[in-house]
């Protein structure tokens, strides 16, 4: 996201960084490695997703039970209701967003690979600001908007669960870890939305004056 954030410097900054990474042969192997790691993550994560119809039905029932329990608990019914673990609710939503990330993320990585290795779009082989902005403004802004929200939530929850699993919960309270997770989520979500509206052409690059 920081690399894509170079669009905040304008098309000149975006193209300068993209061309530099491609000339030094950093972009090409990076795309291949990220795509391989992404597929590996998807395959290994699918092992934890309910596969059979009965398991999926039970998963949706569990999600409904957690939602009703949380609603009753926050509604003041502390006698008959049981406070659901926030980690359980986060896991349910991590599975849901993970499915969307698997589909839209694959599309995005294939598109980036075609940009890096072929001149199918644009005037040359490689990622270009003009081409990226044209595609985003033509309608992909909504696809990338959904992908952005799902990625940030999925990754933020994943980091929180890994921190608990690795024992950081013994050094930091879970409430502290949850606050850190929310900060990471909202920071990168806000940063990503700013980048997205600039790529869509809805907002001029706010830092373009630095390269004039």
FINU-801228 format. One record per atom (N, C-alpha, C, O): x, y, z; residue in three letters. Coordinates in steps of 0.02 Angstrom, whole numbers, plus 50000, padded with zeros to 5 digits. Each point is the difference from the previous one (the first is absolute). Example, Ala and Ser with C-alpha at 12.3 -4.5 7.8 and 13.67 -1.06 7.14 Angstrom:
<torros>
506604971650390ALA 499555005950000ALA 500455006050000ALA 500524999950033ALA 499305005449931SER 500425005950003SER 499615005550037SER 500255005550008SER 
</torros>
This chain:
<torros>
500414994050000UNK 499595006050000UNK 500435006350000UNK 499825005149971UNK 500764994550062UNK 500455005750000UNK 500275001349929UNK 500065005849980UNK 500094988949983UNK 500235000849931UNK 499455003149957UNK 500135004749963UNK 499274992750043UNK 499445002849961UNK 499865007250023UNK 499765004149961UNK 500404997450102UNK 499895006750026UNK 500425005349966UNK 499905005950012UNK 500584991949946UNK 500395005049963UNK 499565004049952UNK 500225005249975UNK 499164992550012UNK 499555003849958UNK 499815006650033UNK 499785004649966UNK 500314995950100UNK 499865006250035UNK 500495005549979UNK 499875005950010UNK 500704992049961UNK 500495004749974UNK 499855001949928UNK 500365004049970UNK 499114993150002UNK 499835001349931UNK 500244994549954UNK 500344995450022UNK 499485005149915UNK 500204994849952UNK 500764999649992UNK 500274994749986UNK 500065011050023UNK 500735000049993UNK 500334995750054UNK 500454996049985UNK 499335004850077UNK 500284996050054UNK 499824992649993UNK 500424995750014UNK 498975002849966UNK 499774993149991UNK 500414996549946UNK 500254994550011UNK 499835008849930UNK 500374996949945UNK 500744999450016UNK 500324995249980UNK 499965009750056UNK 500714999750018UNK 500144993950043UNK 500504996549989UNK 499075002250061UNK 500114994350044UNK 499884993449963UNK 500394995450007UNK 499085004349953UNK 499844993849963UNK 500564998349951UNK 500224994249997UNK 500015010849965UNK 500534998749951UNK 500654998050035UNK 500374995849975UNK 499775007350082UNK 500614998350036UNK 499994992850024UNK 500514996549995UNK 498935001350032UNK 499954993150024UNK 500034995049942UNK 500264994450009UNK 499495007649933UNK 500014995549942UNK 500694999749968UNK 500234994749980UNK 500115011150016UNK 500675000149970UNK 500504996150043UNK 500434996549973UNK 499505003950093UNK 500444996450045UNK 499794992750010UNK 500314996450040UNK 499185001449925UNK 499734993250005UNK 499824998350073UNK 500184994650025UNK 499465010050006UNK 499734998750066UNK 499254998549995UNK 499754995650035UNK 499915007849920UNK 499284999249994UNK 499824993049973UNK 499534996950025UNK 500845000749925UNK 499824993749968UNK 500024994050048UNK 499494996550006UNK 501075002250027UNK 500004994350047UNK 499545001150060UNK 499744995250029UNK 500165011149991UNK 499575001450057UNK 499284998149985UNK 499664997150042UNK 500115004449897UNK 499324998149981UNK 499914992450002UNK 499504997550024UNK 501014998949950UNK 499964992649999UNK 500004997250072UNK 499604995650015UNK 500835007050028UNK 500044997550069UNK 499365001550038UNK 499734995750035UNK 500015010449958UNK 499385001950035UNK 499424995749976UNK 499594997850040UNK 500375001049894UNK 499474995949973UNK 500044992850027UNK 499494997050016UNK 501125000349988UNK 500104993250026UNK 499814999650074UNK 499664995350021UNK 500565009750018UNK 499835000150071UNK 499255000950011UNK 499714997150046UNK 499985006949911UNK 499275001150005UNK 499634993449988UNK 499544998350037UNK 500654998149910UNK 499674993649986UNK 500134994950055UNK 499554996250018UNK 501065003850009UNK 500154995450055UNK 499575001650061UNK 499754995450033UNK 500175011049982UNK 499595002050056UNK 499274998149990UNK 499674997650046UNK 500085003449892UNK 499314998249985UNK 499894992550009UNK 499504997950030UNK 500964998049943UNK 499924992750004UNK 500024997650072UNK 499594995950020UNK 500885006650019UNK 500054997850070UNK 499425002650042UNK 499774996550045UNK 499995009549940UNK 499445002850038UNK 499354996349985UNK 499574999450043UNK 500354998349895UNK 499394996549981UNK 499904993650040UNK 499444997550006UNK 501114999850022UNK 499944993950040UNK 499615001350065UNK 499734995450030UNK 500255011049991UNK 499655001750062UNK 499305002549988UNK 499625001250047UNK 500204999749889UNK 499335002349983UNK 499534994049995UNK 500194995049970UNK 499215005450058UNK 499534994349995UNK 499904997949928UNK 499815004149957UNK 500314989550029UNK 499964997549931UNK 499334996649986UNK 499715001049947UNK 500054995150100UNK 499374996449989UNK 499415004650014UNK 500045004850037UNK 499394993449931UNK 499405004150007UNK 499785000350072UNK 499785005350023UNK 500274989250013UNK 499805000050071UNK 500455004650041UNK 499765003650044UNK 500894996449941UNK 500465004450037UNK 499865007349984UNK 500035004350044UNK 499834997249892UNK 499865006949982UNK 499355002450033UNK 499955005850021UNK 499554989849982UNK 499385001850033UNK 500125001450074UNK 499725004850028UNK 500694991150003UNK 500155001150071UNK 500405006450009UNK 499925003550050UNK 500514998149902UNK 500405006250003UNK 499535006150000UNK 500095004650040UNK 499424995549915UNK 499535005649997UNK 499565000350062UNK 499825005450024UNK 500004988750003UNK 499624999950063UNK 500415002950057UNK 499745003850041UNK 500904994549961UNK 500445002650052UNK 500065007649994UNK 499995003550050UNK 500094999049888UNK 500045007249990UNK 499375003550024UNK 500045005350031UNK 499384991749955UNK 499375002950024UNK 499945000050075UNK 499775004850030UNK 500454989750001UNK 499974999650073UNK 500465005250033UNK 499805003250049UNK 500794997849923UNK 500465005050027UNK 499705007049992UNK 500075004250044UNK 499624997149899UNK 499705006649988UNK 499435001350050UNK 499955005450028UNK 499624989649982UNK 499445000950047UNK 500255000750072UNK 499735004050038UNK 500784992249980UNK 500275000550067UNK 500325006850013UNK 499925002950054UNK 500434999649897UNK 500315006650007UNK 499475005450005UNK 500075004750040UNK 499424994849919UNK 499465005050001UNK 499644999950067UNK 499855005350027UNK 500014988750000UNK 499664999550065UNK 500445002650056UNK 499755003250046UNK 500894995549950UNK 500475002150053UNK 500055007650002UNK 499985003050054UNK 500105000049887UNK 500055007349998UNK 499325003350014UNK 499975005950017UNK 499494990249976UNK 499345002750015UNK 499834999950074UNK 499465002350019UNK 500984995050022UNK 499905000150072UNK 499764993550029UNK 499904999450061UNK 500004995549897UNK 499764993550025UNK 500604996050023UNK 500224995449966UNK 500055006450093UNK 500614996750025UNK 499844993650039UNK 500474996650021UNK 498905001749988UNK 499834994250039UNK 499934993849956UNK 500324994850012UNK 499285005749935UNK 499894994349956UNK 500504999849943UNK 500104994749970UNK 500215011050014UNK 500475000249944UNK 500714998650024UNK 500175001450058UNK 500234996049898UNK 500704998850013UNK 500415004549954UNK 499885000249939UNK 500605003350089UNK 500425004449959UNK 500434995949953UNK 500414996150023UNK 499505004649911UNK 500404996149953UNK 500725002549998UNK 500125006050006UNK 500354989449985UNK 500705002049993UNK 500095004049935UNK 499784997949947UNK 500545007850059UNK 500125004149940UNK 500424996249949UNK 499925001049940UNK 500534994650085UNK 500424996349954UNK 499594995349956UNK 500164998949942UNK 499304998450087UNK 499574995549961UNK 499645003849945UNK 499954997749943UNK 499805008350074UNK 499665004149950UNK 500495002349946UNK 499835000049941UNK 500785001850079UNK 500505002049951UNK 500194994249954UNK 500125001149940UNK 499904992850087UNK 500164994249958UNK 499474999049947UNK 500174998549942UNK 499205002250076UNK 499464999249952UNK 500085005049942UNK 499934998149942UNK 500215008150075UNK 500065005149949UNK 500654999349961UNK 500045002049942UNK 500474995150090UNK 500624998849963UNK 499894994849946UNK 500285000549945UNK 499324994450070UNK 499844995049949UNK 499615003149943UNK 500154998749941UNK 499365005450076UNK 499585003149947UNK 500415004649956UNK 499964999549938UNK 500455004850092UNK 500405004549959UNK 500554996349963UNK 500205002149946UNK 500044992450083UNK 500514996049966UNK 499774997249934UNK 500384999649952UNK 498994998350045UNK 499724997349938UNK 500005005449946UNK 500174998749943UNK 499635007450076UNK 499995005549952UNK 500715001849978UNK 500125001349941UNK 500344998950107UNK 500705001549983UNK 500284994849952UNK 500385001749955UNK 499454992050055UNK 500244994749957UNK 499805001149927UNK 500394998749955UNK 498995003650035UNK 499765001049932UNK 500275006549969UNK 500324999949948UNK 499565005750087UNK 500215006549973UNK 500765000850001UNK 500285003349956UNK 500044993850094UNK 500735000550003UNK 500334996449942UNK 500505002349973UNK 499224991950007UNK 500274996449943UNK 499945004249936UNK 500465000349960UNK 498955002850032UNK 499905004449942UNK 500515005649999UNK 500285001549947UNK 499835001750110UNK 500475005650003UNK 500714997849984UNK 500355003449963UNK 499874990950064UNK 500684997749988UNK 500104998049927UNK 500535001249972UNK 498974995749998UNK 500054998349929UNK 500065006349958UNK 500395000349952UNK 499225004850066UNK 500015006449963UNK 500695003250007UNK 500275002649951UNK 500024997350109UNK 500665003050010UNK 500534996149962UNK 500465003049972UNK 499484990350027UNK 500494996049964UNK 499985001549925UNK 500525000249967UNK 498885000750006UNK 499935001649929UNK 500295006949985UNK 500285001149947UNK 499655003550101UNK 500305006649991UNK 500764999649998UNK 500335003149959UNK 499954992950087UNK 500734999750008UNK 500334996349943UNK 500555001849978UNK 499134992949997UNK 500324995649951UNK 499775000849928UNK 500314997549954UNK 499135006150035UNK 499745000749932UNK 499805007349986UNK 499865003750047UNK 500144998249889UNK 499765006749982UNK 499265000049980UNK 499785004149960UNK 499834991250069UNK 499304999449981UNK 499625006450011UNK 499595002149959UNK 500545001250098UNK 499715006550014UNK 500565005250004UNK 500544998550025UNK 499335007449951UNK 500505005250003UNK 500445000149939UNK 499894996249952UNK 500595008250049UNK 500445001149942UNK 500654996050006UNK 500394999849952UNK 499744997250105UNK 500634996350009UNK 499884994450050UNK 499474999550031UNK 501044996249975UNK 499974994750051UNK 500155003250068UNK 500505003450009UNK 499074995450038UNK 500105002850067UNK 499395003750025UNK 499535001449962UNK 500475000250101UNK 499455003650032UNK 500065007449985UNK 500545003050008UNK 498925000149971UNK 499995007149983UNK 499455003550039UNK 499474997150013UNK 500655009050006UNK 499515003950038UNK 499375001349959UNK 499454999250025UNK 500655002749912UNK 499425001849958UNK 499544994049991UNK 499395000650006UNK 500914993549980UNK 499604994049990UNK 499644997950065UNK 499414998349999UNK 500965001950056UNK 499704998150064UNK 499435004650020UNK 499484997750025UNK 500615008749964UNK 499475004850017UNK 499404999349954UNK 499435000750021UNK 500704997849915UNK 499444999249953UNK 499584993950018UNK 499395000449998UNK 500934994150019UNK 499634993950019UNK 499615001150065UNK 499424998150005UNK 500905005150043UNK 499675001150064UNK 499405004749992UNK 499474998750027UNK 500635006649936UNK 499455004749989UNK 499444997349958UNK 499445002550004UNK 500704992449956UNK 499504997249955UNK 499524995250035UNK 499524997649970UNK 500625000850093UNK 499544995650036UNK 500334995450051UNK 499674997550045UNK 500995001449948UNK 500344995650047UNK 500065003150070UNK 500204996550047UNK 499635009949960UNK 500045003150065UNK 499554996550050UNK 500174999450059UNK 499254998149919UNK 499554996550045UNK 500264993150018UNK 499924997750057UNK 500394999049894UNK 500304993550014UNK 500585000750050UNK 500054996250049UNK 500375008849939UNK 500575001050045UNK 499785002850067UNK 500334998850051UNK 499125004849951UNK 499745002450064UNK 499784994250044UNK 500174999850059UNK 499474995449912UNK 499794994150037UNK 500614995850021UNK 500044997650056UNK 500435001749898UNK 500614996250015UNK 500395003350056UNK 500274996550044UNK 499785010149955UNK 500375003650052UNK 499704998850069UNK 500374998550047UNK 498975002249959UNK 499684999150065UNK 500114992850025UNK 500164999050058UNK 499754996249898UNK 500074993050020UNK 500724998250018UNK 500124996450048UNK 500365006249913UNK 500704998550013UNK 500215002950068UNK 500324996550040UNK 499515009849972UNK 500215003150062UNK 499694996750061UNK 500334999050051UNK 499034999249944UNK 499684996550056UNK 500304993150009UNK 500174998050056UNK 499914998349889UNK 500274993250003UNK 500715000050028UNK 500164995950043UNK 500265008649932UNK 500695000350023UNK 500055002550072UNK 500404997450039UNK 499195007649979UNK 500025002650068UNK 499804994850051UNK 500334999250051UNK 499134997249935UNK 499784994750045UNK 500514994450002UNK 500134997150053UNK 500175001449889UNK 500504994749998UNK 500615001750043UNK 500264995750036UNK 499975010549961UNK 500565002150042UNK 499824999650074UNK 500414998050041UNK 498975004049976UNK 499784999650070UNK 499994992850024UNK 500244998650055UNK 499494996949905UNK 499964993050021UNK 500694996850005UNK 500124995950044UNK 500335006049909UNK 500694997550005UNK 500355002550062UNK 500384996450032UNK 499505010049986UNK 500315002850060UNK 499774996250062UNK 500404998750045UNK 498964999649958UNK 499754996250056UNK 500294992950000UNK 500194997450052UNK 499854999649889UNK 500254993149994UNK 500744999650018UNK 500214995050029UNK 500185010149954UNK 500714999950014UNK 500175002050072UNK 500585000150019UNK 498915001550020UNK 500125001450071UNK 500075007350018UNK 500165001650057UNK 499725003049894UNK 500045007050017UNK 499445002150047UNK 500055005150034UNK 499414990849968UNK 499465001550046UNK 500214999350073UNK 499665002750044UNK 500904993849969UNK 500254999450068UNK 500385006350021UNK 500045001650059UNK 500235002149892UNK 500375006150015UNK 499555006149995UNK 500075004850039UNK 499474995049914UNK 499535005549991UNK 499294997350010UNK 499844994449980UNK 499755009650050UNK 499304998050009UNK 499664999549932UNK 500195003549953UNK 499314992250044UNK 499654999249936UNK 499655006449980UNK 499935001449940UNK 499865002650109UNK 499695006449983UNK 500515004549964UNK 499825003649954UNK 500824996150069UNK 500525004049968UNK 500124997649929UNK 500085004049954UNK 499944989450037UNK 500104997249933UNK 499425001849954UNK 500105001449941UNK 499304998750087UNK 499425001849959UNK 500045007449979UNK 499825001749944UNK 500415002650101UNK 500085007049982UNK 500535000849945UNK 499915003949953UNK 500654992550053UNK 500515000349948UNK 499734997449934UNK 500165002849947UNK 499444991950055UNK 499714997349939UNK 499535005149967UNK 500005000849939UNK 499605002650102UNK 499555005149972UNK 500395005849970UNK 499815002749949UNK 500744999350084UNK 500415005449973UNK 500294998249933UNK 499975003949952UNK 500324990050043UNK 500294997749937UNK 499464999749946UNK 500115002149943UNK 499304995350076UNK 499444999549952UNK 499805006849973UNK 499975000949939UNK 499895003950105UNK 499745006549978UNK 500535004249966UNK 499855003949955UNK 500784995350067UNK 500545003949968UNK 500094997949927UNK 499995004249955UNK 500094989350033UNK 500114997749932UNK 499365000449958UNK 500045000949940UNK 499394998550092UNK 499375000849963UNK 499935007249976UNK 499825001149942UNK 500325003750101UNK 499975007049980UNK 500525001749948UNK 499855003649951UNK 500764993950058UNK 500545001249952UNK 499824996949932UNK 500115003149948UNK 499624990950054UNK 499814996649938UNK 499435003549964UNK 500015000549939UNK 499505002050098UNK 499455003649969UNK 500245006549967UNK 499765001949947UNK 500725001550085UNK 500285006149970UNK 500354998349934UNK 499905003549951UNK 500494991150048UNK 500334997949939UNK 499494998349947UNK 500095001649941UNK 499374995050079UNK 499504997649952UNK 499645005849967UNK 499884999949939UNK 499945005250099UNK 499645005749969UNK 500455004049954UNK 499775003149952UNK 500894996950063UNK 500475003349955UNK 500074996049936UNK 500015002849945UNK 500054990650061UNK 500054995749941UNK 499385000549956UNK 500044999549939UNK 499375001450093UNK 499385000549962UNK 499925006849968UNK 499545001049960UNK 500895003850057UNK 499955006749971UNK 499505004450035UNK 499845005449975UNK 499914992550083UNK 499515004050037UNK 500345005550041UNK 499685004850020UNK 500974994449992UNK 500385004950039UNK 500685000849968UNK 500324995149984UNK 499925011150007UNK 500675001049972UNK 500534997750049UNK 499905000450061UNK 500664997249914UNK 500544997750045UNK 500205005650048UNK 500235005349978UNK 499694993750088UNK 500125005550047UNK 500735001950009UNK 500155005550025UNK 500314990049956UNK 500725001450010UNK 500365001149935UNK 500624999849998UNK 499025001249947UNK 500325000949936UNK 500455006049997UNK 500485000249961UNK 499395004950081UNK 500415006149999UNK 500714998650021UNK 500455004049985UNK 499684990550050UNK 500674998550023UNK 500474998349942UNK 500615000950006UNK 499124996749938UNK 500414998249942UNK 499985005049944UNK 500274998849946UNK 499415006850065UNK 499985005249948UNK 500665003949998UNK 500085004549960UNK 
</torros>
